[in-house]
Amino acid sequence: MKSINFAPIKTGQLEIIHHSENFPKDKETILTIGTFDGVHIGHQEIIQNLVRQAKKKGLCSVVFTFYPHPRMVLNQNSDLKLINTIEERAARLEKTGLDYLIIHPFDKEFSRLSALEFVRDILVGQLQVSKLIIGYDHHFGKNREGNIEQLKEYGHMFDFEVEEIPAQDIDEVSVSSTKIRRALEEGQIEKANQYLGHPYSLRGKVIKGNQIGKTLGFPTANIDLGTRFKQLPKAGAYLVSTIWEGKKYYGMLNIGFRPTINGKKQSIEVYLEGFDQDIYGELLSLDFHRFLREEVRFESLEKLQLQLQKDRNELIKFLR
């Protein structure tokens, strides 16, 4: 299978491996499998349990995930949007204390592996699994043929333990990636952040725009996400923050089509208060804190400028 090229991911303890066959052969593991889109509070609970058990037993804690998302490969017409890009997901998983993140390439060839082949050749043969922690409704293998009962049978066969996360434990959290996506689509950033257990964020490269913000006294950085699969909040203005060279900056971000200047395609622009560095070509990560207002078409650039001043006043109030 082909390896995947990712944008650089700064990590500390977490080691990222881009194919299961590259995992060290001398490491015994406790692992879990999943997409973990959003790395929300439900995911965090599962992974913290995994990390605790691994430390107690002196084993490696591992999350096994896929890229691209299986639905994108098996259904070319899928309109699936993901809360995290793979780089954002890795950055979030690092904060859990996890030892390894395995990002396995998902393609048609991999999708044809039977449940037995997946367990025998990958989980046992390449990842030396000692214990597998898995959700109550997990299915795997060709045509999703594998289930928890089969996993337990394979556990006896290949000498590894299977721990099933009970339905009530997951339901108690009452959060899902679907609920988070819905909150984002409605502009309910604070609700999405509550479900996530951390601010919703996006990460992209700073590119040159048309410099209109600068002429209005609000110089903006234009963000190119580099993907069409990122779940964005609804169009409008938001209060955001970023950390650059160890310092935290707050600002206003706009997602939309810039109707005042007859924009033709969606753009993401951010104004950062007190920030004056040249960051063209750099990667910028932005955390979202509050929805400010809907995107509207103003009669003139002067009226847009007045609105931006009002938005900045809201930003100042927020900082106080």
N, C-alpha and C positions, 0 to 999 in steps of 0.2 A: 504493500500500500504506500501511497505517496505521503511524505511528511507535510505538515502544514506550517506556513510562515505566519507568525503573529507579530503585531506591534510589540515593542519592548514592554515587559512587565517588571516593575521594580518589586522585588520580594525580599523578605528577610529570612525567616525560618522555612517558609514553604518552598518546597522544590517542585518545579513543574516539569512533567515528562510528557512528551508529545506522541507517545505510542507505547502500549503496554509491553511490547517486546524490549523496550529500553529500560524497563524497571530493574533495579539491582537484584541479582539472583540470590544474594545472601540476606535479604530482608524478609522477615515473616510479618504478615499484615493482618490488621482488622480493617475492613473496608465497607463502604456503602456505595451504591450505584444510583445515579440520577442526573437529571438536568440541573437541578438546583437553581432555576432561573429566579433572580432577585435575591437569592440567599436571604430569604425572609425569616421571621422569628420561628416558624415551624422548622425550617431547614437548620437554623442555628441550634435548636434544641437537639436535633438528631446528631449533628456533627459534634456538639459539645459532649454528648454521651459517648460517641465514638472515641473522641480524644481522651476522655477520662479513662475509659476501659483500656485503651492502648497503653497509656502511661502506667496504669496499674500492672499490666502484664508484661511490660517491657517490649511491646511490639510497635510497629509503625502504623500510624493512622493515615488512611488513604481514602480519597474521594475519586471515584472512577466516573468520568463524564464523557460526553461525545461532542464532536464538532465535525461537520455542521449538525444542527438539530435533526434527528431522524425524520421528522415530518417534512423538512425541506428537501430531503433526498427522496423519500418514498412518494411524496406528492408535490410534483414540480409546480403545481398551481396553488400551493399553500400560501395564504396571506398571513401566516403566523408572524407576530411581532414579539420580540424578546425584551424583557425588562433590562437585562444586562447583555452587553457584548461579551465575548469570551474573555477579553482582557479585564473588563470590569468585574466579571464573576471571579476571576483569579485573585484580583486585588481584595475583594470582599472575603473570600475564603481564607486568605492569609491571616485575617484578623481573628479567626477562630482557633488558632494554635495548631492547625492541621500540619502534618509532616509532608505529605505528598498529594499533589493533584495530578492525576493522569488524564490527559485530554486525548482521547482515542479517536482517530479518523473514522467517521461513519460514512460508508459508501454502500453501493449495491452488493458488493462482495461480502462485506461484513454483515449486512442484513440477512444474508442467506445462511449464516451459521446457525446450526441447531442449538437448542438449549444445552444439550450434553456437550457439544463442541465448545460452546462459550465457557461453560464451567470447567471442563477438563483442560482445555488448551490455554485459556486466558487466566481465569481466576486461580486455578491450581497450578498450571504449568508455568505461567509467567509472573504471577503476583503472589505466589506462596501464601494463599489465604488461610488464616487460622480461624477467623470468625467473620461472618457476613451479617451486617445489620441492614434490614430491608423493610420497606413499607408494606402494609398489610395487603395492598392490592397490586403488588409489583408483578409485571409480566415481562418476559425477556425471550430472546432467541427468535428464530425464523417464525414469522406470522404470530409473534407473541405467544408461542406455544408453552413456554415455561411458566410455572407458577410456584407459589410458596411450598406446596406439597412436594413438587419435584425437587426444589432446592434442598429441602430437608432430606430427601432420599439421596441426592448427590452428596450432601454433607456426610451422611453415614458412609457412602461409597468411597469418598476421597478424604475423609477424616478432617472435616472442618465443621465448626458450629454455625448454626443459623439462628439469628435473633429476629423475630418479627415484631415490628412496631405496631402495637394494637391500634385498631381503628379509633377507639375512644381517645387515645393519646394524641392522635393527629387532629381529630375533630374538636378536642378541647381548645386547641389553638385557634380554631375557626378562622384560618387564614389560608389563602391559596394564591398562586400566581395570577389566576383568572380574576380574583377580586381586586388585586393590585392593579392589573391592567385596566379594569373598569374604572377604578378611582382616578387613574391617570387620564383616561379618556374624558372624564368629567371635570378635569382640572382640580380634583380634590387632593392636592399635594400632601396636606397634613394627615389625611386619612391613609394615603399610600405609605407615607413615612412611618405611621404608627404600625401598619401591617408589616412593613419591612424590618422595623427595629433599627433603622438608620435612614438617613436622607436618600431619596431617589437621586441618582446622579447620571450624568452623561460625560463622555470622554471623546475628544476629537482634536483634529489638527487645526491650528489657527491659519486661516487663509485670508488673502486680500479681498476686501469688499469694494463698494463704490464710494466709500469715504463720506457718505452723507451725514452719518452720526457725528463725525469730526466737525463738519461745518456747523452743526447745531449745538456744539459745545459738549457733546456726549460721544467721544470716540469709542467705537465698539470693535470687538474682536469677532470676526465671523468664524463659525465652527463648522468644519467638515467632518461628519461622523465616519465616513468611509464605508457605510453599510446602509442598506434599505430595510434591514430587519429589526432595527432598534425601535422599541415601543416608546414613543414620545408622548408627553402630556398634550392636552388640547391646545390649539393655537391661543396665544395670549402673552401677557407679560408676567414675569415671576421674579421673586427675590431669591438670589442665589449666593453661593460663596465658593471660594477656591483657596487652596494653599499654594503659594508660589515662593520657592526658595525659602521655605520655612516660615513665611508670613501669611496670615489669613486676610483675605480681601473679600468684601461683600459688594454686591452689585445688582443690576437689573438685567434680566435676559428676556429677549423676545423670540418666540417661535411663531412663524407664520409666513404669509406671502407679501408682506409690506404693501398693502393696498394703496397707501398714500402716494407711493411712487410707481404704482401699477406693476408691482413685482409679478413675475411669471412663474416662479418656482419657490418652494418652501425654503426658508433660511432660518438659521439660528445665529443670533447676534447678542453679545453680552457687553455691557458697560460695567467696569469695575471701579468703584470709588477709590480715588487716591492712587491708582495704578498708572504708571507711565512708561513701562518697559516695552521694548520691541520684541514681540514673541511670535512673529510670523514663522510658520513652519514647525512650531513647538506643539507638543501635546498638552491639552488643558483639560483637567477634570473639574466638573462643576456640580455642587450639591444644591438641591432645590429645597427651599424652606416655606414659601408662601405664594399663592396665586394672587396677582395684583389686579388684573383686569383682562377683559376680552380684547382681542385684536379688532381695531376699528379703522375705518378710512377717514382721515382728516381732510378738511377742505384745502389746507395749505401746509407747507413745511413749518410755518410760524406756529400754527395751532398744534402740530405734532410736537414742536419744541416746548410749548407750554405744558403739554401733557407729560412730557419727559421730566420737566421740572417738578410736576406734582408727584410723579413716580419716585423721583429722588427724595422728595420730602417724606414719602412713605418709608423709603429705605432708611433715612435718618431716624425716623420714629422707631423703626424696628431695631436699629442698632442701640438706641437708648434703652 
